[in-house]
Amino acid sequence: MNKMIYLDNAATTPVSEAVLDEMLPFFRQTYGNPAAVYTFASEARKAVDRARQQAAELIGANSEEIYFTGGGSESDNWALIATAQAYAEKGKHIITSKIEHHAVLHTCEFLEKQGYEVTYLDVDEDGKISLEALKAAIRPDTILISIMMANNEIGTIEPIAEIGKIAREHSVLFHTDAVQAYGHIPISVDDMNIDMLSASGHKLNGPKGIGIMYIRKGVKIRSFIHGGAQERNRRAGTLNVPGIVGFGKAAEIARETMEERSRREIEVRDHLIARILDEIPHVRLNGHKTDRLPNNANFCFRFIEGESMLILLDQLGIYASSGSACTSGALNPSHVLLAIGLPHEIAHGSLRITLSEETTMEEIDFVVDELKKIIKRLRDMSPLYEDFARAQKDTE
Amino acid sequence: MYSEKVMDHFNNPRNVGEIENASGVGTVGNAKCGDIMRMYFDIDEQGVIRDVKFKTFGCGAAVATSSMATELVKGKTVQEALKVTNKAVMEALDGLPPVKVHCSLLAEEAIHAALWDYAQKNNIVIEGLEKPVSDIAEKEEEEEY
């Protein structure tokens, strides 16, 4: 077997060495609780302050607008639920999209049960929301628009600045789930009129279990986790100092390397996309051609099912993922692929490949070469392909 | 996630293919749940299943259960084939994860569908064979509510 080729960087990434080095002293040497008064704790406090600054700089925010959380899902839950509670008197209407992460969608469903109304915007075949539809959905009782910055499955980048502008013009708060975008594409909370933003450490070579929520000064949402006075009374719980330090370092590195890294990833990604579209018949690229995350490629191979493809890739040491939720035990294909208008049988045959800056052209060439064999093998045993081939023969 | 036997039948599926002018062909499942199985039976005048082929669109378990089901019915009489249940398929594969049990039901149903087609073509009644449900997923979904 060849060495492992990890192509699931949208799922998670390894902690980089520089990040780990930064974190390690805070486990055993500088372990003081930053909330303590004595001098021993002040070093941890300083490290947290620095990390907050690093996290803020990546999105052009002030450090006092950054709150550390337990991850992207917590941040999404917090943004939606706390906004709903804080602004209930103004209204109980929320606008989101059909392709959000479940951390947003399931929270919206929870809020619906609490008496809130949610509009789920459609997306077009590339996965973009319509700004006109967004404007039309805004009502006097709309309190929040929550649209993800970039989709985790198909990589499409939403028109965030335009959405922010519309939200601002209508005096509606705007939250964006930027878990996939933070550290990967340029973000400016001011230029984009973002009021709240969720991000997660482990998507940018930081540790798992640490995230941030950016909350613009003046947005009056309350605490979600109750307890101590940490995070200026907005997020209780002893600070995860090693995680926070790791997050900060990862954000700093991401900011410094973004330009060069994206350039590399886009080059490899476009090579991958070009080869697959050229060399494998009956395939579709999912997501927007150009407005997409630098490291994301997502395809549907007709007549085959995703899990079979993943197992065969796995046996070659190639780790990718499929939108086909069959892999996670559910039988329904991805809600994102259905939302962009794909029929079930095509949505089942999806493959998501998410690169890192270390992914090489040689690795991608190997993956495509193997994938061609895998697709052929699975199609040869597919009754759907048999029907298709027969129908084609009949029309000849 | 899968037993060694499941992986073996997924990696080296037995009896993949088609049979021209088959005695019976059955297709079950639907694309919505992501599994479609088709079985071809070649049945001789004594009612013995001489040859079996299958094609499957689906996950690893779907491929493995189809493959195992063809092995279990090959060389059997129609009546014996009718007794090959989803449990028999699962046991022969050393079990399936709970979420994949429906694949074995689909394999059983595919056997029934091919036998049903054979009975229809030859205008005979196979005792104990009920008209198969082509869409097993719908049946399961209904049961959930």
Chai-1 contact restraints between the chains, C-beta under 6 A:
chainA,res_idxA,chainB,res_idxB,connection_type,confidence,min_distance_angstrom,max_distance_angstrom,comment,restraint_id
A,E305,B,G34,contact,1.0,0.0,6.0,A-B,restraint_1
A,E305,B,F57,contact,1.0,0.0,6.0,A-B,restraint_2
A,E305,B,G58,contact,1.0,0.0,6.0,A-B,restraint_3
A,E305,B,C59,contact,1.0,0.0,6.0,A-B,restraint_4
A,E307,B,C59,contact,1.0,0.0,6.0,A-B,restraint_5
A,E307,B,G60,contact,1.0,0.0,6.0,A-B,restraint_6
A,S308,B,G60,contact,1.0,0.0,6.0,A-B,restraint_7
A,I311,B,G60,contact,1.0,0.0,6.0,A-B,restraint_8
A,C326,B,G34,contact,1.0,0.0,6.0,A-B,restraint_9
A,C326,B,C59,contact,1.0,0.0,6.0,A-B,restraint_10
A,G329,B,V99,contact,1.0,0.0,6.0,A-B,restraint_11
A,L331,B,C33,contact,1.0,0.0,6.0,A-B,restraint_12
A,H344,B,A31,contact,1.0,0.0,6.0,A-B,restraint_13
A,H344,B,K32,contact,1.0,0.0,6.0,A-B,restraint_14
A,E345,B,A31,contact,1.0,0.0,6.0,A-B,restraint_15
A,H348,B,G34,contact,1.0,0.0,6.0,A-B,restraint_16
A,M381,B,V16,contact,1.0,0.0,6.0,A-B,restraint_17
A,M381,B,K55,contact,1.0,0.0,6.0,A-B,restraint_18
A,S382,B,F57,contact,1.0,0.0,6.0,A-B,restraint_19
A,P383,B,I36,contact,1.0,0.0,6.0,A-B,restraint_20
A,P383,B,R38,contact,1.0,0.0,6.0,A-B,restraint_21
A,P383,B,K55,contact,1.0,0.0,6.0,A-B,restraint_22
A,P383,B,F57,contact,1.0,0.0,6.0,A-B,restraint_23
A,L384,B,F57,contact,1.0,0.0,6.0,A-B,restraint_24
A,E386,B,K55,contact,1.0,0.0,6.0,A-B,restraint_25
